[in-house]
Amino acid sequence: MRKEKRFKARWIGIPFLMTLLLFLWATDRVTLQGERTVYTVNCLDGAWSGNICGGQVVAGPRYRYKALKNRSEVLFWVLGTQESSSKLTGCAIQDGRNWACPPTADASKSLTLSMEHGEPKRSTSWPTVPFHSTSKPSWFLLDLGFQTVLDLD
């Protein structure tokens, strides 16, 4: 009887744990040491009208940000490219998901100058790259060739 209970607990516990891990991965709730990735999308053969693409929505570049609190800097780079990293300086950093930086020389290479609760903030007054973003699962589906976007910012 005791073996039977352990066997049942495994059949319930393992799928629950796997579901929890998948949720944490998909929502980027667990990140490496102050890092945050922004998954962007592009509008192929069309133009953006607000959040509506007049062409085909495709996976865009992924920007990774790493907040260095002790140096008041935020490093950022585009994943999968040979470009070297850039940095924002003079930043007020609470943690990797909450920071704000003044415009600096590298601001024109960045998507944002501020993160709040892990979400990049936008301002038309900032000299940053305009962008549309999506969730990690939506980006990966687009990258695999699926045309359905679950959410778009």
C-alpha positions in Angstrom: 0.0 0.0 0.0 2.8 2.4 0.8 4.4 1.8 -2.6 1.1 2.5 -4.3 0.8 6.0 -2.6 4.3 6.9 -3.6 3.6 5.8 -7.1 0.4 8.0 -7.2 2.3 10.9 -5.7 4.9 10.7 -8.4 2.2 10.7 -11.1 0.7 13.9 -9.6 3.9 15.6 -8.4 6.0 15.3 -11.5 3.5 16.7 -14.0 2.7 19.5 -11.5 6.4 20.3 -11.2 6.9 20.2 -15.0 3.9 22.6 -15.4 5.3 25.0 -12.8 8.7 25.0 -14.5 7.1 25.6 -17.9 5.1 28.5 -16.5 8.2 30.0 -14.9 10.2 29.7 -18.1 7.4 31.1 -20.3 6.8 34.1 -18.1 10.5 34.9 -17.4 9.8 35.0 -13.7 13.2 33.4 -13.0 16.1 35.1 -14.8 19.9 35.0 -14.5 21.4 37.5 -12.2 19.6 40.7 -13.1 19.1 39.9 -16.7 15.9 40.6 -18.7 15.2 39.8 -22.4 12.8 41.8 -24.6 11.4 39.7 -27.4 10.6 42.1 -30.3 8.6 41.5 -33.5 8.8 43.1 -36.9 6.2 43.9 -39.6 7.3 42.2 -42.8 6.0 43.6 -46.1 3.8 46.2 -44.3 3.8 49.0 -41.7 2.6 49.3 -38.1 -0.5 51.2 -37.4 -0.5 51.2 -33.6 -0.2 47.5 -32.6 -1.6 46.3 -36.0 0.8 45.1 -38.6 -0.2 45.7 -42.2 1.9 42.8 -43.4 3.2 39.7 -41.7 4.3 39.7 -38.0 7.7 38.0 -37.7 10.1 37.4 -34.8 12.5 40.3 -34.4 15.7 40.6 -32.5 16.0 39.8 -28.8 17.5 42.4 -26.6 19.1 41.3 -23.4 19.6 43.8 -20.5 21.8 43.1 -17.5 21.6 45.6 -14.6 24.8 46.1 -12.6 23.6 47.8 -9.5 27.0 48.3 -7.8 28.2 50.2 -11.0 24.9 52.0 -11.8 25.1 50.6 -15.3 22.9 48.5 -17.5 24.6 46.5 -20.2 22.6 45.4 -23.2 23.2 43.5 -26.4 21.3 41.8 -29.3 21.2 38.1 -29.0 22.5 36.1 -32.0 24.5 39.0 -33.5 28.2 39.8 -33.5 27.7 43.3 -32.2 29.4 44.1 -29.0 27.4 45.0 -25.9 26.5 48.6 -25.2 25.8 50.3 -21.8 23.6 52.8 -20.2 25.3 54.7 -17.3 24.3 56.8 -14.3 21.3 54.4 -13.8 19.1 54.2 -10.7 18.8 50.4 -10.2 16.5 48.7 -7.8 17.0 45.2 -9.3 17.2 43.6 -12.7 13.5 44.1 -13.3 13.3 47.7 -12.1 15.7 50.4 -13.3 15.9 53.8 -15.0 18.7 55.5 -16.9 19.3 59.0 -18.3 19.9 59.3 -22.1 23.6 58.5 -22.9 25.7 57.9 -26.0 24.4 54.3 -26.4 20.8 55.2 -25.8 20.1 55.2 -29.6 21.0 51.5 -29.7 18.6 50.6 -26.9 14.9 49.8 -26.9 14.3 51.6 -23.6 15.9 53.6 -20.8 13.7 52.2 -18.1 12.3 48.8 -16.9 9.4 48.5 -14.5 8.4 45.1 -13.2 10.4 43.6 -16.0 8.6 45.5 -18.7 10.4 48.0 -21.0 8.9 51.5 -20.8 8.5 53.7 -23.8 8.7 57.5 -24.3 8.6 59.4 -27.5 11.1 61.9 -26.0 13.8 59.2 -25.6 16.4 58.7 -28.4 15.8 54.9 -28.4 14.9 52.3 -31.1 11.1 52.1 -31.7 9.8 48.6 -31.1 6.9 46.2 -30.6 7.4 43.3 -28.3 5.7 40.0 -27.5 5.9 37.3 -24.9 8.6 34.6 -24.9 6.2 31.8 -26.0 4.8 34.0 -28.8 8.2 34.9 -30.0 9.4 31.3 -30.2 6.2 30.3 -32.1 6.8 33.1 -34.6 10.5 32.1 -34.9 9.3 28.6 -35.7 7.1 29.9 -38.5 3.7 29.9 -36.8 1.6 33.0 -37.7 -0.4 33.3 -34.5 0.7 35.9 -32.0 -0.7 35.4 -28.5 0.0 38.9 -27.3 1.6 42.0 -28.7 2.7 45.3 -27.0 
